[in-house]
Amino acid sequence: MNMPSHEELYDRFVKGLESKHRGAFAAVRPDGQVIVDKDDVKVVDRALKQFGPGNFVLLKVGSRGVGKWRYWIRRLSHYPRHTLVS
C-alpha cells in the first residue's frame, strides 16, 4: 500500500475532526480508516491490531505532525503488553 504524505492524510481525513477532537490522536490509513482517542498509546495499540505495523500514520488532531516513529517505538517498549518486532 502506497502511503500518501502525512499532510495529505491530515487534510483529507483528520482536518474535519478538529471541532470535536482537537488535541486527540488519530491513526490514519491511506484508505481513510481512522482511529481517534485522547490516549496516544491506546490509538497506537488499536491501530497495530487493526491495521498492522507500517500501515498507518499517527497524527495529532489540530496539529500537522506528532514526531518520528522511533520516539513512539521507544515509548511503547516501556509497556509490557507490547511486543515490538524489528
MOPAC internal coordinates of N, CA, C and O (Angstrom, degrees):
PM7 1SCF
backbone

  N    0.0000 0     0.00 0     0.00 0    0    0    0
  C    1.4456 1     0.00 0     0.00 0    1    0    0
  C    1.5259 1   108.09 1     0.00 0    2    1    0
  O    1.2310 1   120.27 1   -53.90 1    3    2    1
  N    1.3117 1   117.09 1   126.10 1    3    2    1
  C    1.4547 1   122.02 1   179.40 1    5    3    2
  C    1.5246 1   109.70 1   -80.63 1    6    5    3
  O    1.2310 1   120.63 1   -52.91 1    7    6    5
  N    1.3330 1   116.41 1   127.09 1    7    6    5
  C    1.4577 1   120.94 1  -175.43 1    9    7    6
  C    1.5283 1   110.32 1   -93.89 1   10    9    7
  O    1.2310 1   119.71 1   -62.13 1   11   10    9
  N    1.3456 1   118.15 1   117.87 1   11   10    9
  C    1.4738 1   120.39 1   173.97 1   13   11   10
  C    1.5275 1   109.85 1   -65.50 1   14   13   11
  O    1.2310 1   120.19 1   -11.14 1   15   14   13
  N    1.3214 1   117.24 1   168.86 1   15   14   13
  C    1.4634 1   120.35 1   178.99 1   17   15   14
  C    1.5183 1   110.12 1   -65.19 1   18   17   15
  O    1.2310 1   121.15 1   -24.48 1   19   18   17
  N    1.3288 1   115.40 1   155.52 1   19   18   17
  C    1.4635 1   118.44 1   179.80 1   21   19   18
  C    1.5289 1   111.18 1   -64.06 1   22   21   19
  O    1.2310 1   120.01 1   149.53 1   23   22   21
  N    1.3396 1   117.58 1   -30.47 1   23   22   21
  C    1.4670 1   120.15 1   177.02 1   25   23   22
  C    1.5296 1   111.08 1   -63.86 1   26   25   23
  O    1.2310 1   120.73 1   136.50 1   27   26   25
  N    1.3264 1   116.21 1   -43.50 1   27   26   25
  C    1.4596 1   120.61 1   179.27 1   29   27   26
  C    1.5319 1   110.99 1   -64.85 1   30   29   27
  O    1.2310 1   120.39 1   136.02 1   31   30   29
  N    1.3306 1   116.85 1   -43.98 1   31   30   29
  C    1.4619 1   120.28 1   178.33 1   33   31   30
  C    1.5299 1   110.76 1   -62.26 1   34   33   31
  O    1.2310 1   120.68 1   138.58 1   35   34   33
  N    1.3336 1   116.31 1   -41.42 1   35   34   33
  C    1.4590 1   119.80 1   179.15 1   37   35   34
  C    1.5274 1   110.15 1   -61.42 1   38   37   35
  O    1.2310 1   120.64 1   129.25 1   39   38   37
  N    1.3210 1   116.39 1   -50.75 1   39   38   37
  C    1.4729 1   120.50 1  -177.39 1   41   39   38
  C    1.5218 1   112.33 1   -61.36 1   42   41   39
  O    1.2310 1   120.42 1   140.97 1   43   42   41
  N    1.3289 1   116.80 1   -39.03 1   43   42   41
  C    1.4695 1   120.41 1  -176.43 1   45   43   42
  C    1.5217 1   113.88 1   -78.65 1   46   45   43
  O    1.2310 1   120.08 1   140.85 1   47   46   45
  N    1.3451 1   117.45 1   -39.15 1   47   46   45
  C    1.4617 1   119.21 1  -168.43 1   49   47   46
  C    1.5282 1   116.02 1  -121.45 1   50   49   47
  O    1.2310 1   119.22 1   162.42 1   51   50   49
  N    1.3182 1   119.09 1   -17.58 1   51   50   49
  C    1.4645 1   120.93 1  -174.21 1   53   51   50
  C    1.5276 1   112.37 1  -110.22 1   54   53   51
  O    1.2310 1   119.76 1   145.57 1   55   54   53
  N    1.2977 1   118.06 1   -34.43 1   55   54   53
  C    1.4673 1   121.57 1  -176.06 1   57   55   54
  C    1.5286 1   111.94 1   -52.16 1   58   57   55
  O    1.2310 1   119.84 1   140.01 1   59   58   57
  N    1.3174 1   117.91 1   -39.99 1   59   58   57
  C    1.4603 1   122.17 1   179.11 1   61   59   58
  C    1.5255 1   114.33 1   -66.94 1   62   61   59
  O    1.2310 1   119.96 1   169.23 1   63   62   61
  N    1.3206 1   117.68 1   -10.77 1   63   62   61
  C    1.4648 1   121.94 1   179.99 1   65   63   62
  C    1.5258 1   112.51 1   -91.79 1   66   65   63
  O    1.2310 1   120.10 1   173.61 1   67   66   65
  N    1.3377 1   117.42 1    -6.39 1   67   66   65
  C    1.4617 1   121.40 1  -172.47 1   69   67   66
  C    1.5211 1   113.92 1   -58.48 1   70   69   67
  O    1.2310 1   119.57 1   140.93 1   71   70   69
  N    1.3236 1   118.42 1   -39.07 1   71   70   69
  C    1.4633 1   119.74 1  -176.02 1   73   71   70
  C    1.5331 1   112.77 1   -66.57 1   74   73   71
  O    1.2310 1   119.79 1   147.54 1   75   74   73
  N    1.3143 1   118.02 1   -32.46 1   75   74   73
  C    1.4743 1   121.04 1  -177.39 1   77   75   74
  C    1.5285 1   114.08 1  -103.12 1   78   77   75
  O    1.2310 1   120.10 1   156.63 1   79   78   77
  N    1.3292 1   117.42 1   -23.37 1   79   78   77
  C    1.4686 1   119.42 1  -170.85 1   81   79   78
  C    1.5304 1   113.91 1  -127.49 1   82   81   79
  O    1.2310 1   119.44 1  -158.45 1   83   82   81
  N    1.3270 1   118.68 1    21.55 1   83   82   81
  C    1.4699 1   120.83 1  -178.86 1   85   83   82
  C    1.5352 1   110.09 1   -54.79 1   86   85   83
  O    1.2310 1   121.16 1   -48.37 1   87   86   85
  N    1.3154 1   115.38 1   131.63 1   87   86   85
  C    1.4621 1   121.21 1  -179.75 1   89   87   86
  C    1.5211 1   113.65 1    92.78 1   90   89   87
  O    1.2310 1   120.06 1   165.76 1   91   90   89
  N    1.3230 1   117.49 1   -14.24 1   91   90   89
  C    1.4644 1   121.09 1   177.60 1   93   91   90
  C    1.5279 1   109.30 1   -80.22 1   94   93   91
  O    1.2310 1   120.65 1    -8.96 1   95   94   93
  N    1.3086 1   116.37 1   171.04 1   95   94   93
  C    1.4596 1   122.38 1   178.36 1   97   95   94
  C    1.5215 1   109.16 1  -107.64 1   98   97   95
  O    1.2310 1   121.05 1   -34.53 1   99   98   97
  N    1.3214 1   115.59 1   145.47 1   99   98   97
  C    1.4585 1   120.91 1  -179.45 1  101   99   98
  C    1.5228 1   109.73 1  -131.25 1  102  101   99
  O    1.2310 1   120.78 1   -51.45 1  103  102  101
  N    1.3154 1   116.12 1   128.55 1  103  102  101
  C    1.4591 1   122.19 1   170.75 1  105  103  102
  C    1.5226 1   105.59 1   -97.47 1  106  105  103
  O    1.2310 1   120.35 1   -55.14 1  107  106  105
  N    1.3365 1   116.94 1   124.86 1  107  106  105
  C    1.4609 1   121.31 1  -171.85 1  109  107  106
  C    1.5200 1   110.12 1  -125.26 1  110  109  107
  O    1.2310 1   121.07 1   -50.48 1  111  110  109
  N    1.3360 1   115.57 1   129.52 1  111  110  109
  C    1.4675 1   122.00 1   172.93 1  113  111  110
  C    1.5247 1   108.70 1   -93.51 1  114  113  111
  O    1.2310 1   119.98 1   -23.72 1  115  114  113
  N    1.3184 1   117.65 1   156.28 1  115  114  113
  C    1.4641 1   120.76 1   178.65 1  117  115  114
  C    1.5259 1   113.58 1   -60.20 1  118  117  115
  O    1.2310 1   119.79 1   155.97 1  119  118  117
  N    1.3376 1   118.01 1   -24.03 1  119  118  117
  C    1.4665 1   120.32 1  -179.95 1  121  119  118
  C    1.5275 1   112.81 1   -85.12 1  122  121  119
  O    1.2310 1   120.27 1  -178.53 1  123  122  121
  N    1.3448 1   117.09 1     1.47 1  123  122  121
  C    1.4586 1   120.99 1   175.29 1  125  123  122
  C    1.5099 1   115.89 1    99.56 1  126  125  123
  O    1.2310 1   119.29 1   177.20 1  127  126  125
  N    1.3189 1   118.95 1    -2.80 1  127  126  125
  C    1.4632 1   120.53 1   175.56 1  129  127  126
  C    1.5280 1   108.41 1   -68.86 1  130  129  127
  O    1.2310 1   120.92 1   -45.36 1  131  130  129
  N    1.3344 1   115.84 1   134.64 1  131  130  129
  C    1.4648 1   120.99 1  -175.74 1  133  131  130
  C    1.5244 1   109.53 1  -134.15 1  134  133  131
  O    1.2310 1   120.79 1   -42.06 1  135  134  133
  N    1.3242 1   116.09 1   137.94 1  135  134  133
  C    1.4562 1   123.07 1   171.41 1  137  135  134
  C    1.5228 1   105.99 1  -116.70 1  138  137  135
  O    1.2310 1   119.97 1   -52.30 1  139  138  137
  N    1.3415 1   117.67 1   127.70 1  139  138  137
  C    1.4682 1   121.90 1  -177.09 1  141  139  138
  C    1.5158 1   109.51 1  -125.54 1  142  141  139
  O    1.2310 1   120.85 1   -42.85 1  143  142  141
  N    1.3389 1   115.99 1   137.15 1  143  142  141
  C    1.4622 1   122.28 1   174.50 1  145  143  142
  C    1.5229 1   107.86 1  -163.07 1  146  145  143
  O    1.2310 1   120.65 1   -25.31 1  147  146  145
  N    1.3169 1   116.36 1   154.69 1  147  146  145
  C    1.4723 1   120.06 1   176.85 1  149  147  146
  C    1.5293 1   111.44 1   -74.17 1  150  149  147
  O    1.2310 1   120.22 1   159.26 1  151  150  149
  N    1.3194 1   117.18 1   -20.74 1  151  150  149
  C    1.4672 1   122.69 1  -179.14 1  153  151  150
  C    1.5274 1   109.09 1   -94.06 1  154  153  151
  O    1.2310 1   120.87 1   -68.83 1  155  154  153
  N    1.3227 1   115.94 1   111.17 1  155  154  153
  C    1.4653 1   120.94 1  -176.62 1  157  155  154
  C    1.5234 1   112.55 1   -61.40 1  158  157  155
  O    1.2310 1   119.86 1   143.02 1  159  158  157
  N    1.3107 1   117.88 1   -36.98 1  159  158  157
  C    1.4632 1   121.11 1  -179.10 1  161  159  158
  C    1.5316 1   110.33 1   -67.24 1  162  161  159
  O    1.2310 1   120.27 1   140.04 1  163  162  161
  N    1.3283 1   117.10 1   -39.96 1  163  162  161
  C    1.4685 1   120.31 1   177.79 1  165  163  162
  C    1.5297 1   110.78 1   -62.96 1  166  165  163
  O    1.2310 1   120.66 1   138.63 1  167  166  165
  N    1.3322 1   116.34 1   -41.37 1  167  166  165
  C    1.4699 1   119.96 1   179.81 1  169  167  166
  C    1.5239 1   110.15 1   -62.36 1  170  169  167
  O    1.2310 1   120.34 1   131.90 1  171  170  169
  N    1.3158 1   116.96 1   -48.10 1  171  170  169
  C    1.4636 1   120.43 1  -178.93 1  173  171  170
  C    1.5226 1   110.46 1   -64.63 1  174  173  171
  O    1.2310 1   120.02 1   137.45 1  175  174  173
  N    1.3187 1   117.57 1   -42.55 1  175  174  173
  C    1.4659 1   120.92 1   179.55 1  177  175  174
  C    1.5253 1   110.57 1   -60.25 1  178  177  175
  O    1.2310 1   120.09 1   131.97 1  179  178  177
  N    1.3227 1   117.43 1   -48.03 1  179  178  177
  C    1.4654 1   120.85 1   179.29 1  181  179  178
  C    1.5269 1   111.41 1   -64.95 1  182  181  179
  O    1.2310 1   120.39 1   139.35 1  183  182  181
  N    1.3390 1   116.85 1   -40.65 1  183  182  181
  C    1.4632 1   120.05 1  -178.91 1  185  183  182
  C    1.5333 1   111.27 1   -65.70 1  186  185  183
  O    1.2310 1   120.23 1   140.09 1  187  186  185
  N    1.3159 1   117.17 1   -39.91 1  187  186  185
  C    1.4642 1   119.65 1   177.60 1  189  187  186
  C    1.5226 1   110.70 1   -62.59 1  190  189  187
  O    1.2310 1   120.44 1   139.91 1  191  190  189
  N    1.3204 1   116.77 1   -40.09 1  191  190  189
  C    1.4692 1   120.52 1   179.56 1  193  191  190
  C    1.5250 1   111.67 1   -70.28 1  194  193  191
  O    1.2310 1   120.18 1   135.70 1  195  194  193
  N    1.3386 1   117.26 1   -44.30 1  195  194  193
  C    1.4663 1   121.15 1  -174.11 1  197  195  194
  C    1.5253 1   113.46 1   -84.24 1  198  197  195
  O    1.2310 1   120.29 1   141.74 1  199  198  197
  N    1.3358 1   117.04 1   -38.26 1  199  198  197
  C    1.4590 1   120.97 1  -173.60 1  201  199  198
  C    1.5231 1   113.28 1  -104.33 1  202  201  199
  O    1.2310 1   120.52 1   153.07 1  203  202  201
  N    1.3267 1   116.61 1   -26.93 1  203  202  201
  C    1.4606 1   121.07 1  -175.56 1  205  203  202
  C    1.5125 1   111.19 1    88.38 1  206  205  203
  O    1.2310 1   120.09 1   -24.69 1  207  206  205
  N    1.3323 1   117.44 1   155.31 1  207  206  205
  C    1.4662 1   120.86 1  -179.22 1  209  207  206
  C    1.5274 1   111.56 1   -65.00 1  210  209  207
  O    1.2310 1   121.21 1   -39.81 1  211  210  209
  N    1.3242 1   115.29 1   140.19 1  211  210  209
  C    1.4614 1   121.13 1   177.43 1  213  211  210
  C    1.5095 1   114.34 1    80.83 1  214  213  211
  O    1.2310 1   119.59 1  -175.30 1  215  214  213
  N    1.3317 1   118.39 1     4.70 1  215  214  213
  C    1.4558 1   121.66 1  -176.69 1  217  215  214
  C    1.5235 1   113.65 1  -110.66 1  218  217  215
  O    1.2310 1   119.92 1  -166.68 1  219  218  217
  N    1.3266 1   117.76 1    13.32 1  219  218  217
  C    1.4559 1   120.76 1  -179.80 1  221  219  218
  C    1.5234 1   109.99 1  -152.41 1  222  221  219
  O    1.2310 1   121.96 1   -15.79 1  223  222  221
  N    1.3351 1   113.85 1   164.21 1  223  222  221
  C    1.4624 1   121.72 1   175.45 1  225  223  222
  C    1.5212 1   106.76 1  -119.46 1  226  225  223
  O    1.2310 1   120.66 1   -42.68 1  227  226  225
  N    1.3236 1   116.33 1   137.32 1  227  226  225
  C    1.4567 1   121.35 1   177.79 1  229  227  226
  C    1.5219 1   108.46 1   -96.25 1  230  229  227
  O    1.2310 1   120.73 1   -55.26 1  231  230  229
  N    1.3335 1   116.20 1   124.74 1  231  230  229
  C    1.4564 1   122.12 1  -179.56 1  233  231  230
  C    1.5199 1   109.53 1  -130.28 1  234  233  231
  O    1.2310 1   121.04 1   -23.86 1  235  234  233
  N    1.3174 1   115.61 1   156.14 1  235  234  233
  C    1.4563 1   120.59 1   174.19 1  237  235  234
  C    1.5170 1   107.51 1  -103.42 1  238  237  235
  O    1.2310 1   120.35 1   -52.80 1  239  238  237
  N    1.3187 1   116.94 1   127.20 1  239  238  237
  C    1.4572 1   121.50 1  -178.34 1  241  239  238
  C    1.5283 1   108.58 1   -66.68 1  242  241  239
  O    1.2310 1   121.04 1   -55.96 1  243  242  241
  N    1.3223 1   115.61 1   124.04 1  243  242  241
  C    1.4599 1   121.33 1  -176.75 1  245  243  242
  C    1.5145 1   112.92 1    98.68 1  246  245  243
  O    1.2310 1   120.73 1  -179.53 1  247  246  245
  N    1.3458 1   116.22 1     0.47 1  247  246  245
  C    1.4635 1   122.35 1  -179.43 1  249  247  246
  C    1.5223 1   108.70 1  -139.84 1  250  249  247
  O    1.2310 1   120.04 1   -26.02 1  251  250  249
  N    1.3163 1   117.53 1   153.98 1  251  250  249
  C    1.4589 1   121.48 1  -177.92 1  253  251  250
  C    1.5199 1   113.96 1   -80.50 1  254  253  251
  O    1.2310 1   118.69 1   163.18 1  255  254  253
  N    1.3108 1   120.10 1   -16.82 1  255  254  253
  C    1.4610 1   120.86 1  -179.13 1  257  255  254
  C    1.5083 1   111.04 1  -168.92 1  258  257  255
  O    1.2310 1   121.00 1   -19.46 1  259  258  257
  N    1.3107 1   115.70 1   160.54 1  259  258  257
  C    1.4579 1   121.17 1  -177.83 1  261  259  258
  C    1.5177 1   110.99 1  -106.15 1  262  261  259
  O    1.2310 1   119.55 1   135.34 1  263  262  261
  N    1.2824 1   118.46 1   -44.66 1  263  262  261
  C    1.4528 1   121.78 1  -176.32 1  265  263  262
  C    1.5084 1   110.18 1   157.70 1  266  265  263
  O    1.2310 1   120.60 1     5.26 1  267  266  265
  N    1.2844 1   116.46 1  -174.74 1  267  266  265
  C    1.4505 1   121.29 1  -178.63 1  269  267  266
  C    1.5247 1   109.84 1   -80.86 1  270  269  267
  O    1.2310 1   121.12 1   -31.25 1  271  270  269
  N    1.3255 1   115.45 1   148.75 1  271  270  269
  C    1.4676 1   121.50 1  -179.35 1  273  271  270
  C    1.5180 1   111.43 1   -59.21 1  274  273  271
  O    1.2310 1   119.90 1   146.74 1  275  274  273
  N    1.3123 1   117.80 1   -33.26 1  275  274  273
  C    1.4649 1   119.15 1  -179.06 1  277  275  274
  C    1.5276 1   111.26 1   -56.66 1  278  277  275
  O    1.2310 1   120.87 1   142.48 1  279  278  277
  N    1.3273 1   115.94 1   -37.52 1  279  278  277
  C    1.4661 1   120.21 1   177.22 1  281  279  278
  C    1.5275 1   109.65 1   -58.48 1  282  281  279
  O    1.2310 1   120.09 1   133.79 1  283  282  281
  N    1.3210 1   117.44 1   -46.21 1  283  282  281
  C    1.4625 1   121.16 1  -177.44 1  285  283  282
  C    1.5129 1   111.40 1   -68.33 1  286  285  283
  O    1.2310 1   120.14 1   142.25 1  287  286  285
  N    1.3130 1   117.34 1   -37.75 1  287  286  285
  C    1.4628 1   119.89 1   178.75 1  289  287  286
  C    1.5244 1   109.77 1   -63.82 1  290  289  287
  O    1.2310 1   120.45 1   136.58 1  291  290  289
  N    1.3388 1   116.75 1   -43.42 1  291  290  289
  C    1.4726 1   119.35 1   177.16 1  293  291  290
  C    1.5229 1   110.24 1   -62.22 1  294  293  291
  O    1.2310 1   120.71 1   136.66 1  295  294  293
  N    1.3285 1   116.25 1   -43.34 1  295  294  293
  C    1.4592 1   119.69 1  -178.21 1  297  295  294
  C    1.5222 1   110.79 1   -65.07 1  298  297  295
  O    1.2310 1   120.00 1   135.24 1  299  298  297
  N    1.3220 1   117.60 1   -44.76 1  299  298  297
  C    1.4553 1   121.13 1  -179.04 1  301  299  298
  C    1.5275 1   112.44 1   -67.34 1  302  301  299
  O    1.2310 1   120.27 1   152.75 1  303  302  301
  N    1.3156 1   117.09 1   -27.25 1  303  302  301
  C    1.4635 1   119.42 1  -179.23 1  305  303  302
  C    1.5253 1   111.86 1   -64.58 1  306  305  303
  O    1.2310 1   120.16 1   164.10 1  307  306  305
  N    1.3416 1   117.30 1   -15.90 1  307  306  305
  C    1.4631 1   120.79 1   178.48 1  309  307  306
  C    1.5282 1   111.89 1   -84.07 1  310  309  307
  O    1.2310 1   120.38 1   173.74 1  311  310  309
  N    1.3257 1   116.89 1    -6.26 1  311  310  309
  C    1.4563 1   121.22 1   179.71 1  313  311  310
  C    1.5288 1   108.57 1  -101.64 1  314  313  311
  O    1.2310 1   119.91 1   -61.21 1  315  314  313
  N    1.3187 1   117.77 1   118.79 1  315  314  313
  C    1.4659 1   120.50 1  -173.60 1  317  315  314
  C    1.5249 1   114.49 1   -63.26 1  318  317  315
  O    1.2310 1   118.92 1   158.50 1  319  318  317
  N    1.3261 1   119.66 1   -21.50 1  319  318  317
  C    1.4607 1   119.79 1  -178.60 1  321  319  318
  C    1.5191 1   112.76 1   -75.96 1  322  321  319
  O    1.2310 1   119.93 1   170.83 1  323  322  321
  N    1.3180 1   117.73 1    -9.17 1  323  322  321
  C    1.4638 1   121.47 1  -178.81 1  325  323  322
  C    1.5243 1   110.53 1  -100.41 1  326  325  323
  O    1.2310 1   121.03 1   -48.98 1  327  326  325
  N    1.3100 1   115.64 1   131.02 1  327  326  325
  C    1.4520 1   121.60 1   172.10 1  329  327  326
  C    1.5077 1   106.19 1  -112.10 1  330  329  327
  O    1.2310 1   120.30 1   -62.94 1  331  330  329
  N    1.3005 1   117.04 1   117.06 1  331  330  329
  C    1.4555 1   121.69 1  -177.55 1  333  331  330
  C    1.5079 1   110.01 1  -100.08 1  334  333  331
  O    1.2310 1   120.83 1   -49.61 1  335  334  333
  N    1.3162 1   116.02 1   130.39 1  335  334  333
  C    1.4499 1   122.41 1   179.87 1  337  335  334
  C    1.5142 1   108.25 1  -111.82 1  338  337  335
  O    1.2310 1   120.10 1   -48.95 1  339  338  337
  N    1.3112 1   117.42 1   131.05 1  339  338  337
  C    1.4667 1   121.04 1   179.81 1  341  339  338
  C    1.5092 1   110.41 1   -81.04 1  342  341  339
  O    1.2310 1   120.10 1   180.00 1  343  342  341

